[in-house]
């Protein structure tokens, strides 16, 4: 599989997302809004558990926000391209279907990950405002943000992209709305799901990383079931 | 170059294409005609490897395009959708495809194609601001970005105003002069007549005709003879006489003129009959059948 071809597609998709102001504003707004709404929980907990609470927040929130942002960006890259019919032309270029899919996944993942990182920074700044001690991610959380978060974003984008290419327009619209509600609800629950007295360790991060890698492999395998015929016949 | 052998395509048990056969040779401009829903786009998609035939084979350069990524470098396509991104400029659109096809000296190539499409002054503008005609021309430029040997074009001038249609037609003729093989999907008979050397007519998924345009005219069209008489009385007598001849299948009188459709080419006999009966003929000529006549004959005669 030619990596350079994948990056040509990825670069085009990245630039496409970044230049679509409405989409970027939505992504940035949610990063800011959820950070502002969630981080102040720090001031409500006892000093002894502030560090663990902050790390738990980072563990859950950055991951969920990354997936949510990926969900916002994916339809433009997969669904719109299919709806507008450009995917047919792309399928007639020297790229394989898997290269096209991979390029799009990489492109969306990079932008969604950058926004998740921005949210992590914002969260840290706001948490420090409400804390008497300096708060920074633990090494395990740092690894989580550097490896697990982008891996899960890629899993989410890959799965969404697979669905968009595989399913018809109506099914996709129904699935999009359902996923939006689920992820939005999950993000809103951030404050409530962070259990006090529980500290994220290397084990949780390692398990999640393994799960992400397995899911990526599974989705990559699933793309074998995508066919040009399936895509073309579900355009309209 | 393009070989379609006994291709049948069924969707949900419904036959869309039924045993299609044709060859397009190198340097040929081939017109694939048919009314909407005849199966033209399905055939094109099968050739491109976007759809798999239920039975039969479709090859380009003797290979199946769908599974041969490298072979697709030799083929340029313009489908119903122009394959352009509204959010990108004309230049960026061409640049994206040039990168995908790994085009050498792509800056120079893009410059030439923008000139060719008459869009140099708009190269920095987003394609979303272009008219349909401009998009179509840019789409054609995109299809040629990698200098393909074979071009497959689906209704290239569909929805364009007459001026833009002419420009697209000139572009295709220019490409034909460069000995590129062109497959043209169209229901625009005038366009096909002016551009194509060979055509196939598809109707309800079945090939109704496949030959050179001149051969089809001869094969499917009954000869038509037009005469102009000197006065109304002559015209009436000539009309009555022609109607009585068994080798005249149809006859129409309008003013001093008559058009007679013959069952077989028998022009000299007609003139002898008219003159022999004392009818004064001012002018007589054979009418050339247009492709439209052939097309209607073929489709109606199915």
Interface residues (C-beta under 8 A of the other chain):
Chain A: X5 X8 X9 X12 X16 X19 X20 X84 X85 X86 X88 X89 X90 X91 X92 X93 X94 X95 X96 X228 X229 X232 X233
Chain B: X11 X45 X48 X49 X50 X51 X52 X65 X66 X69 X70 X72 X73 X75 X77 X79 X80 X81 X82 X83 X84 X85 X87 X88 X96 X97 X99 X100 X101 X102 X142
